[in-house]
Amino acid sequence: MPPDASVAELHLGTSSWSSADWVAPGFYPAGLPPGKYLPHYAAQTRREGNLITYDTVEVDSTWYRLPSVALCQKWRRDTPPDFRFALKVTKSITHEPVLVGEAERDFERFLGAVEELGERLGFVLFQFGYFSRQSECPDLGTFIKRLAAFSRLCPPRHHYVVEVRNKQWVGKDLLAALKEHRFAFALTDQQWMPRPGPLWEKFGSDLITRDFAYVRFLGERERIEKIVKERAEGEKAAGRQITPDWSQVVIDRTPEVGEWIPILHELIGRLKIPAWAWFNNHWSGHAPAAIEHFRKLWEAGR
């Protein structure tokens, strides 16, 4: 089906592609070497009208350590030209410390590697932790000043995204600063952050501080890991084979997805703003199943 030119597109992917637990439900063929997971993932790209799945992936591993040039070159070889990566900025930049000192040197090294992706480098995500009054950034004003100073190191040829995890910071001051310094505000469905419905009702399209929307379906990590652990303990006690952690749905997210669908339809339909979204395993238990669940609800809500 050709795309509808009157609306933008919604792109869906997962956060990481490396879960061996995805073999059991059939997303990856049995016996496929982990080194072949990425090209197989990218080969699943599917377009249905203005919904496109698996043409993007969010990379979590770059948060833990600076990526190498060779690794980024391999990712480029493993994916088609229209595939897009969203890469988390390394924690030595966003957490230890926050955008100052050695963080500037590490960001230069980060860009030097990830730019090997060429046109496949879709987004650079600054995921910040929860900042309290005792932290490196004790208040929103300090954070905005650091972000403004750091923005001079961000070449305008890339798309930058900021995620904050202090819900008290989400407001006009933060949104205005992000827009001024060309950062997109990450819309997150995460246990500690405001629900999208009330947030959209309060701020509307002011939440979109760039010419695209960036959405992260993160869920409730503590709750889902507790459920998975209890399930495994029960299966072990009953003498049954233990289900791989992320091979099936654990939490039904129909109500939450239902809250997002009208917002995303508004974005790509009336506002004509392209949207990109990624599902974590901690969202419902099996990220590919989460995409399929969303796809069905999306089509039903057209």
N, C-alpha and C positions, 0 to 999 in steps of 0.2 A: 504494500500500500504506500503510495507516495506521501510525503509530508504535507500537512496543511499549511500553506504559506501564510495564513492569517494568524497563526500562533507561533510561538517559539517552541523549543524542544526541551523535554525532560530526559536527562541522562541518569541511569542508575548503575551503580557498581557496588562492590564490597570493600570493606576495610581489610586489606591483605588478601592474598590469593594462596597462601602457603599451607593451609590447614589440611593435614592428611586425613582428618575425620570426614572430609568431603568425599572420600573414595567410597565409603560404605553406601551412601545414598545414590551414588552414581554420577555425581558431578564430574569427578575425575575417573577415568577408566582404571580398573584394577591393574596393578603392575606398572602404571605410568611413573617414570622417575620424577622426583620432586623438581628436578631441573627443567622438566617439560611442562610444569603446571602453568606457568605464565602464558606461553603461546597457546595452550589449550584453552585457558580462560578467555584470552582475547578472541579466539576463534568462535566463541559462543555469542558474539555480538548479534543482536536481533533488533530490527526496527518494526514497530507496529504503530503506524501513524506518526505521531510526534513523541512517542515513548521509545527510547533507545536503551537497551540493556547491555551490560558487559563491554561497553566501549571505553570504560574508565575503571581505574582502581585507585584506592587511597592506600598509601604506603606507610605502615606503622614503624617498620624497622629503622627508618632514618631518624626517628626520635631518639633511639637508644645510642646510636653511634653515627658519626659522619660517614656518608656513603663514599665509595671509591669511584674514581673515573672509570675503571674497568667494569664495575658492576653496572653503572648507568649505561655504559656502552652495550652491555649484554641485554639489558632491559629494552634498549632501543631496537636491537636486532630481533628480539623475541616478539615484537608487536608491530602491527601494521601502522602506516603513516597517520591514520585518523584516530588512533588510540590515544587517550590522554591519562597521564599520571597526576595524582595529587600527592605531594610529598610533605610529610611533617618535618618541620625544622627541628634540628637536633636539640636535645634538652640542655646541652651546654650553652645554648643561646637563649632559650626561653625560661630556663629554670635555675641554672647554676653558672653565672648570675642571671639577671634579667636584662638583656639588651645592652649591657655596658661592659667595658673592659675587654677581656678575652672573647666575649661573645661576638664582638665585631670581627676579630680575626677568624673565628670559627665560621661565621656566616660567609665570609669571603671564600673560605675553603669549601663550604657547602655548595655555594653557587658554582664554583669552579668544577665541581663534580656533576651536579644535576643538570647543568646546561649541556652536557653531553647527550641528553635526551632530545635536544633540538626541539622540533615542533610538537613532540609528544609531551613536553613539560607543560601540563595544563595549569596547575595551581601549586602555590607554596603556602602551606598552612602553618601559622604560628599558634600552637596550642599551649596556652598558658594554664598554670594550675590555679588553685584557689588561693587568692592573696588576702591575708588577714592583716590586722594592724601590727602584728609582730613579724610580718614577712618582709622580703626584700622590697616589695612595692606595697607600702602600708595603706595607700589610698588611691583613688581613681586619678586624682590630679598628678601624682608621681608617675603613675603608669602612662598617662597621656603624654607627659613631658618626655619620658624615655622613648616612647613609640615615635613621637614626632622627630626626635633627634636621630633615631635609628632609621627612619624612612629614607634618609638621604643615601643609605647604603643599598637601597632596593631599586635596581634598574627598572624603569617603567615598562620594559618589554615583557615583564611577567605579571601574572595575576596573583596578588597576595591576599591572604585571608587571616583574620584574627578570631580566635575562640577564647572567651573568658569564662571562668567558672564561679564567679561571684555574682549571684543574681542581683545584688544590690547595685552593681555597676551598670546594668543594662538600662540605659536611658538616653536622653537627648544629648548629653555632653559626650558620652562615648560614641554614639552614632555620628555626631557631627565631626568628631576628631578622626574617626575612621574614614569618613567620606573625604575630608580635607586632605588626608595623607594617602589616599588611594588604596585603602584596605577594605576588603569585603568583610561584613559581619557574619560569622558562622552561625547559622540557625541550628541549634542542637536540641534533639529530644533526649534528654539525659536527666536522671533522677533528681539532681540538685537544681536544675534550671527551670525557669517559668514555662508553663505549657504554651504551645504555639498559638492556640486559639485566643486566649486573653492577650498575649503579646501582640498578635496581629491586630486585634481589635483596638489596642491602645496606640500602636505606632504605625500600623499599615505598611505601606511601601517605603516608609522611612527606614525600615529595617534593612532594606537593600541599598547598601552604600556603594556598590559598584554596578556595572551593567550586567551582572549575573547574580543568581542566588546560589548559595552554597549550603547544603543541608547535611547534617550528620545524625543518623539514627543509632544512638549509642545504648539506650536502654538503662537497665539497672544491674550493674556488674555484680554487686554483692549478693543481691537476691537470686540472680540466675545461677551464680556459682554455687550458692548454698543448695539450690534445688538439684543441680547436677550432681553435687557431692552426695546428697541424700539418696538420689536415684541409684548411683553406683554402689553405695553401701547396701541398699536394699537388694540389688541384683546379686551382689556378692554373697549376702547372707542366704539368699534363696538358691544359691548354686547355679545361677544363670550367667550367661556370658554378659560382661559389662559393656553397655552401649558406649561407643566413643562419645566424648564430651559434646562435640558440635555437629553431630550427624543427624539431628532431628530437631523439630520445633519443641521448645520447652515452655514458652509463654505465648499465649494467644494475644497478638497485638492488634486485633481488628479495631477496637475503639480508638487506639492511638493513631493508626493509619487513617481512620475515618476523619480524624481531626485535621490531618495534614492535607488530604486530597482537595478540599475546596480552596485552600490557600494556594496550593501549587497550580491548580487550574486557573486561579485568578492571575497568578504570575505569568504563566506562559500563554494564557489566552488573552485576557483583556489588556494586561500590561505589556505583553510581548517581551518578557524578560526570560532568557534561557535559565534553566535550573539544573543543577548537578547535585546528586544525592548518593550517599554511601551507607550501607548497612553493615554494622558490626555483628560478630557472632553473639555478643552479649545483648543484642536487641531482642531476639526471640529464640535463639539457640542454634540456628543454622542459617547463615547469611544467604546462600542461594535460595533457600525456601522462603526467606523473608522477601526477596525480590519477586518471586513468583506470587506470593500472597499479595504484595502491593500491586502487581500487574493486574491481577484479577479484580481487585477493588477499584483500581483506577479505571479499568474498562467499564465496570459497572456504573461508575459515577460520571461517565461522559454525558 
